[in-house]
Amino acid sequence: MRAVGSFTHDRPGSGCFAWRTQDAWRELDELETSGWHRAVVVAAHPDDETLGAGGLVARLVGAGTPVDGVVLTRGEGSHPHSPTVTSEDLAARRTTESRAAWDALGADAARLRVLELPDGGLEDRVDEITARIVETVTAGACADPGDAALLGRCVVVAPFAADGHPDHEAAALAAARAARRTGADLLEFPIWWWQWADPQAGFPTGFVRMTLSEQELARKSRAVHCHRTQVEALSSAPGDEVMLGRHVLEHALADEEAFRLTAAGDAAPDSALDDLHRLHEEPWGVDTSWYEIRKRGLLLSMLPRRRYRHGVEVGCSTGALSAALAHRCDALSVIDASPHALAAAERRLLGSGATASVEALLGSAPATWPTDPVDLVVISEVGYFLSPQQLRSLVERLVVERLVAERERQRDAGGLTILLAHWRHPIDGWPMDAADVHAAFTGHPQLPPTVAEYRDTDVEVLVLADSGWWDS
């Protein structure tokens, strides 16, 4: 593994006693686990989940909470210089050990998934890992994946983001993105951090601890010792040494576990879409793709009114649709959480020749929203990039806007139009698709009815508006 400072895995670092005798340890709040209806535990390598969160898994399973496990690699790189075991044989043995440990914790072995990604190569697979975690969180969570209340009672458990091992940190980044996209809570467990970090420096914000019962600790101890390739030497030959020495096991087998807890909605911003716009001048091909050009024409032709006082585009990307909307609105607010996308949209709008007053807002809707009343809201190809909670909040925001628009309509302002357009194929790495997004709007009794719709193999376009709002 990578060294952090002067620490490597085979050198004792900060001992368990040094951590647990600190005032900061005793002052940690006790973790409350009863609010979660299911959990997804992510491990970079077979044994990570046992070492860092075995007691938690035992507690959740004991309470009847379904627990899914996602092990990203088969751990074939743990003994790169072994003269007695090939990497393929080691991978097979470690996978078997992981399933045995899962069983020892009382978990359902059928719910443990091993992805077989390359040990030591997870830094380049974050997008793929994120997608698989999202898939696991949403699979079987509820009949409607857009139901934010059910998804929000899930917890994703993963290695600590500052653990000091590149595979652990890649797993942590993917788990954080998946938690944000699905609205799940996030628990991060340190493994190597215990060794190289300074106990006297205390804990980062959000750390909590969990005191294990005798039964939970016994289950965890049995599970740890299932990982024989790690807790025992493969042979007496050089290169076959014990990987998890006493200094690691004293942390793993203590009667308390500690985690950093991030509640649903409080995770750091997901930078995936901003990274896409940073790396590609135009990631969606909006100026050359016939799908994009045709779709834009459909949207503009389906708007029931010739002109609007104040339009909002949620998730403007590089501003191709924004530039067209600016010719149909007196004022236009464009919102995007990507600084690179918003900058590109502003450049395009400056050269559009439109006379609309344009406001560019950096952030995520609906937390970021214009202050003035609006009469047009366009949500195109962005709804499935929101978490279920964000989507629900956006719908409630539009209920408020409709009430405002209804008051304005008494002064002949025309009311509120909502335009929805989304790609109808699966969206890998995100919990919702077009059908989920559109159902959140069309199924809400306080939003306008659907007055126009278009659907083909690739795209669905809906217009929500009250009757009588059409231009003559």
Secondary structure, 3 states (H helix, E strand, C coil): CCCECCECCCCCCCCHHHHHCCHHHHCCEECCCCCCCEEEEEECCCCHHHHHHHHHHHHHHHCCCCEEEEEEECCCCCCCCCCCCCHHHHHHHHHHHHHHHHHHCCCCHHHEEEEEECCCCHHHHHHHHHHHHHHHHHCCCCCCCCCHHHHCCEEEEEECCCCCCHHHHHHHHHHHHHHHHHCCEEEEECCCHHHHCCHHHCCCCCEEEEECCHHHHHHHHHHHCCCHHHHCCCCCCCCCCCCCCHHHHHHHCCCEEEEEEECCCCCCCCCHHHHHHHHCCCCCCCCCCHHHHHHHHHHHHHCCCCCEEEEEEECCCCCHHHHHHCCCEEEEEEEECCHHHHHHHHHHHHCCCCCCEEEEEECCCCCCCCCCCCCEEEEECCHHHCCHHHHHHHHHHHHHHHHHHHHHHCCCCCCCEEEEEEECCCCCCCCCCHHHHHHHHHCCCCCCCEEEEEECCCEEEEEEECCCCCCC
